[in-house]
Amino acid sequence: MKRAGFVNRWLPMLLLAPQLVIIAIFFYWPAAHALHSSFFLQDPFGFGSTFVGWENYTDLAGNSEYRRIAWFTVLFTCLVTFFSLALALLLAVKADKVIRGARTYRTLIMWVYAVAPPVAGFIGVIMFNQSWGPLTRVFEYFGHDMTLGVNYNDTAFAMVLVSIWKQVPVNFIFFLSGLQSIPKSIREAALIDNRSASGRFWDVTFPLLAPTGFFLLIINITYALFDTFGVIDTLVKGEPGNNPMTLVYKVYVDGFRGNDLGGSSAQSVILMVLVLILTVVQFRLVERRIHYT
């Protein structure tokens, strides 16, 4: 069989060059600059910097507030990832069974995908408005006074809920595509072997969705760690105070509002290393249990 290829070996390099330049400018150069800055104490007025070695890292290790934010980030990431995937999978399974009005059903779910994170956060502020917010009224009915931006737990709940709502449509699109790519013959064979709908789902459908689920697991963890910045910034109204925040938002607060560029650079390096380790662990352990067809 004849293999397709490029006649000129420089052509593929030329085609890859624009993307490589973009990656170098917007990823490798900022990462290298952050690593370099993490070993210095920056003057907030930009008059110079002092080399302090590992001091920025040791200060973070002994900072109880940083550890508290790190634990909240882990909890926030787990909740957003789990419920975003679970709800999207449930909706995709239901959408796959819809015969009449299927296009309308999918459109109503997927339109949230077009909403930017800051806009989603602003919608959350409206829904949880202390005076007339619809969700605030619901909590009042059950005897709870919802105070967004004041009560730590209330703000954390709003952050998780809005972040999940924002991410469900993306997962829904992929899960629905994965379900519709399963051959009809396999579904009919499963129907003969197992009359239980839940049994067919867990024994046949769910394993076939494993590659899609693994891909979405990586995407959702990345989303919860980084892309929820706009949601969090809008919900805490630019006044973090004692409100919950994630590690990526603390990098912004310390670096751009506290002018601690060295400390925030050290935080960004730690976050980058943690994400790298997490990704390697996922590909080494989780992917081994997934079979691609």
C-alpha positions as CSV (number, residue, x, y, z in Angstrom):
1,M,0.0,0.0,0.0
2,K,1.4,3.4,-1.0
3,R,1.9,5.8,1.8
4,A,1.0,9.4,1.5
5,G,3.7,11.9,2.3
6,F,5.3,15.3,1.6
7,V,7.6,15.6,-1.4
8,N,9.5,18.5,0.3
9,R,10.6,17.8,3.9
10,W,10.5,21.5,4.7
11,L,6.8,21.9,3.9
12,P,5.5,20.1,7.1
13,M,7.8,22.2,9.2
14,L,6.6,25.3,7.5
15,L,3.0,24.3,8.2
16,L,3.7,23.6,11.8
17,A,5.8,26.8,12.3
18,P,2.8,29.2,13.1
19,Q,1.4,26.9,15.8
20,L,4.9,26.3,17.3
21,V,5.5,30.0,17.4
22,I,2.2,30.6,19.2
23,I,2.9,27.9,21.7
24,A,6.4,29.3,22.3
25,I,5.1,32.9,22.8
26,F,2.0,32.2,24.9
27,F,3.2,29.1,26.9
28,Y,6.9,28.4,27.0
29,W,8.1,32.0,27.3
30,P,5.6,32.9,30.1
31,A,6.4,29.7,31.9
32,A,10.1,30.3,31.8
33,H,9.6,33.9,32.9
34,A,7.4,32.8,35.8
35,L,10.0,30.2,36.9
36,H,12.7,32.9,36.8
37,S,10.6,35.4,38.7
38,S,9.8,32.9,41.4
39,F,13.4,33.1,42.7
40,F,13.3,36.9,43.1
41,L,11.6,39.4,45.4
42,Q,10.1,42.0,43.0
43,D,9.9,45.7,43.8
44,P,6.2,46.6,43.5
45,F,7.1,49.8,41.7
46,G,9.3,48.1,39.1
47,F,12.7,49.6,40.2
48,G,14.4,46.2,40.6
49,S,14.4,42.8,42.1
50,T,16.4,40.9,44.8
51,F,17.4,37.2,44.5
52,V,15.9,35.3,47.4
53,G,16.4,31.7,46.2
54,W,13.7,29.3,47.5
55,E,12.3,31.8,50.0
56,N,9.1,32.3,48.0
57,Y,8.5,28.6,48.0
58,T,9.3,28.0,51.7
59,D,6.9,30.9,52.6
60,L,4.1,29.2,50.8
61,A,4.9,25.8,52.5
62,G,4.5,27.4,55.9
63,N,1.4,29.5,54.9
64,S,-1.8,28.1,56.5
65,E,-4.0,30.3,54.2
66,Y,-2.3,28.8,51.1
67,R,-2.9,25.3,52.4
68,R,-6.6,26.1,53.1
69,I,-7.0,27.4,49.6
70,A,-5.2,24.4,48.1
71,W,-7.7,22.0,49.9
72,F,-10.6,24.1,48.8
73,T,-9.3,23.9,45.2
74,V,-9.1,20.1,45.4
75,L,-12.7,19.9,46.7
76,F,-13.9,22.4,44.2
77,T,-12.3,20.6,41.3
78,C,-13.7,17.2,42.4
79,L,-17.2,18.5,42.8
80,V,-17.3,20.4,39.5
81,T,-15.7,17.6,37.6
82,F,-17.9,14.8,39.0
83,F,-21.3,16.6,38.7
84,S,-20.5,18.2,35.3
85,L,-19.7,14.7,33.9
86,A,-22.6,12.9,35.7
87,L,-25.3,15.4,34.7
88,A,-24.1,15.6,31.2
89,L,-24.0,11.9,30.8
90,L,-27.6,11.6,32.2
91,L,-28.9,14.3,29.8
92,A,-27.0,12.7,26.9
93,V,-28.6,9.3,27.6
94,K,-32.1,10.9,27.8
95,A,-31.4,13.0,24.6
96,D,-30.3,9.8,22.8
97,K,-33.8,8.3,23.5
98,V,-35.8,11.3,22.4
99,I,-37.6,10.9,19.1
100,R,-39.9,13.9,18.9
101,G,-38.4,17.3,19.5
102,A,-34.9,16.0,19.7
103,R,-33.4,19.0,18.0
104,T,-35.1,21.4,20.3
105,Y,-34.1,19.4,23.4
106,R,-30.4,19.4,22.4
107,T,-30.5,23.1,21.5
108,L,-31.9,24.1,24.9
109,I,-29.1,22.3,26.6
110,M,-26.2,23.3,24.3
111,W,-26.9,27.0,24.1
112,V,-25.1,27.6,27.5
113,Y,-21.9,26.6,25.7
114,A,-21.8,30.0,24.1
115,V,-21.9,31.8,27.5
116,A,-18.5,33.1,28.6
117,P,-17.4,32.4,32.2
118,P,-17.7,36.0,33.3
119,V,-21.2,36.2,31.9
120,A,-22.0,32.9,33.6
121,G,-20.7,34.4,36.9
122,F,-22.9,37.5,36.3
123,I,-26.0,35.3,35.8
124,G,-25.1,33.6,39.0
125,V,-24.9,37.0,40.8
126,I,-28.4,37.8,39.5
127,M,-29.8,34.4,40.5
128,F,-28.3,34.7,44.0
129,N,-29.1,38.4,44.5
130,Q,-29.9,38.9,48.2
131,S,-32.9,41.0,47.6
132,W,-34.8,39.4,44.7
133,G,-32.7,36.5,43.3
134,P,-34.8,33.5,42.3
135,L,-32.5,31.0,43.9
136,T,-32.2,33.1,47.1
137,R,-36.0,33.0,47.4
138,V,-35.9,29.2,47.0
139,F,-33.4,29.0,49.9
140,E,-35.5,31.4,52.0
141,Y,-38.5,29.0,51.5
142,F,-36.4,26.3,53.2
143,G,-35.4,28.6,56.0
144,H,-31.8,29.5,54.8
145,D,-30.6,33.1,54.3
146,M,-28.4,33.0,51.2
147,T,-25.7,35.7,51.4
148,L,-23.5,35.6,48.4
149,G,-20.1,37.2,48.9
150,V,-20.6,37.3,52.7
151,N,-21.0,33.8,53.9
152,Y,-18.1,31.5,53.0
153,N,-20.2,28.3,52.4
154,D,-22.9,30.2,50.4
155,T,-20.3,31.7,48.1
156,A,-18.6,28.3,47.7
157,F,-21.9,26.7,46.8
158,A,-22.7,29.4,44.2
159,M,-19.2,29.0,42.7
160,V,-19.6,25.2,42.3
161,L,-23.2,25.4,41.0
162,V,-22.4,28.1,38.3
163,S,-19.2,26.3,37.2
164,I,-21.1,23.0,36.8
165,W,-23.9,24.8,34.9
166,K,-21.4,26.4,32.5
167,Q,-19.6,23.1,31.8
168,V,-22.4,20.6,31.4
169,P,-23.2,21.5,27.7
170,V,-19.7,20.8,26.6
171,N,-19.7,17.4,28.2
172,F,-23.2,16.8,26.8
173,I,-22.1,17.4,23.2
174,F,-19.3,14.8,23.5
175,F,-21.3,12.2,25.4
176,L,-24.2,12.5,22.9
177,S,-21.8,12.1,20.0
178,G,-20.2,9.1,21.7
179,L,-23.6,7.5,22.3
180,Q,-24.7,8.0,18.7
181,S,-21.5,6.5,17.4
182,I,-22.3,3.1,19.0
183,P,-23.3,0.7,16.3
184,K,-27.0,-0.3,16.3
185,S,-26.1,-3.9,16.0
186,I,-24.3,-3.8,19.4
187,R,-27.3,-2.2,21.0
188,E,-29.6,-4.9,19.6
189,A,-27.3,-7.6,20.8
190,A,-27.2,-6.1,24.2
191,L,-31.0,-5.9,24.2
192,I,-31.2,-9.6,23.6
193,D,-28.6,-10.5,26.3
194,N,-29.9,-8.2,29.0
195,R,-33.4,-7.0,29.4
196,S,-32.5,-4.5,32.1
197,A,-31.9,-1.0,30.8
198,S,-29.5,-0.1,33.6
199,G,-27.6,-3.4,33.1
200,R,-27.2,-2.7,29.4
201,F,-25.9,0.7,30.2
202,W,-23.2,-0.3,32.7
203,D,-22.2,-3.5,30.9
204,V,-22.2,-2.3,27.3
205,T,-22.8,1.4,26.8
206,F,-20.6,2.8,29.6
207,P,-17.4,0.8,28.6
208,L,-17.8,2.0,25.0
209,L,-17.9,5.6,26.3
210,A,-14.7,5.1,28.3
211,P,-12.4,6.9,25.7
212,T,-14.8,9.9,25.6
213,G,-15.1,9.9,29.4
214,F,-11.4,9.9,29.9
215,F,-10.9,12.8,27.4
216,L,-13.6,14.7,29.2
217,L,-12.1,13.9,32.6
218,I,-8.9,15.7,31.6
219,I,-10.8,18.6,30.0
220,N,-13.0,19.1,33.1
221,I,-10.2,19.0,35.6
222,T,-8.4,21.6,33.5
223,Y,-11.6,23.7,33.3
224,A,-12.2,23.6,37.1
225,L,-8.6,24.5,37.9
226,F,-8.2,27.4,35.3
227,D,-11.2,28.3,33.2
228,T,-13.4,29.0,36.2
229,F,-11.4,32.2,36.9
230,G,-14.0,34.4,35.3
231,V,-16.9,32.8,37.3
232,I,-15.0,33.2,40.6
233,D,-13.9,36.8,40.0
234,T,-17.5,37.8,39.2
235,L,-19.1,36.0,42.1
236,V,-16.7,37.4,44.7
237,K,-17.2,40.8,43.2
238,G,-13.5,41.6,43.2
239,E,-13.4,41.5,47.0
240,P,-12.0,38.1,47.9
241,G,-11.6,38.9,51.6
242,N,-12.7,35.7,53.5
243,N,-14.5,34.3,50.5
244,P,-13.4,31.0,49.0
245,M,-11.0,31.1,46.1
246,T,-9.0,28.7,44.0
247,L,-5.2,28.6,43.5
248,V,-5.3,30.2,40.1
249,Y,-7.4,33.1,41.5
250,K,-4.9,33.5,44.4
251,V,-2.1,33.9,41.8
252,Y,-4.1,36.8,40.4
253,V,-4.9,38.4,43.8
254,D,-1.3,38.2,45.1
255,G,0.4,39.2,41.8
256,F,-1.8,41.8,40.3
257,R,-3.6,43.2,43.3
258,G,-1.0,42.6,46.0
259,N,2.0,43.3,43.8
260,D,3.8,40.3,45.1
261,L,5.1,39.1,41.7
262,G,7.7,36.8,43.1
263,G,5.2,35.0,45.4
264,S,2.6,34.7,42.7
265,S,5.1,33.4,40.3
266,A,6.1,30.7,42.8
267,Q,2.4,29.8,43.1
268,S,2.0,29.5,39.4
269,V,5.0,27.3,39.1
270,I,3.7,25.0,41.9
271,L,0.3,24.9,40.2
272,M,1.9,24.1,36.8
273,V,3.9,21.2,38.4
274,L,0.8,19.8,40.1
275,V,-1.2,19.8,36.9
276,L,1.7,18.1,35.1
277,I,2.0,15.4,37.8
278,L,-1.8,14.9,37.8
279,T,-1.9,14.6,34.0
280,V,0.9,12.0,34.0
281,V,-0.8,10.0,36.7
282,Q,-4.1,10.0,34.8
283,F,-2.5,8.8,31.6
284,R,-0.4,6.2,33.4
285,L,-3.1,4.7,35.6
286,V,-6.5,5.6,34.3
287,E,-5.8,5.1,30.6
288,R,-4.6,1.6,31.2
289,R,-8.2,0.6,32.0
290,I,-9.5,2.1,28.8
291,H,-9.7,0.1,25.5
292,Y,-9.9,2.0,22.3
293,T,-11.8,0.3,19.4
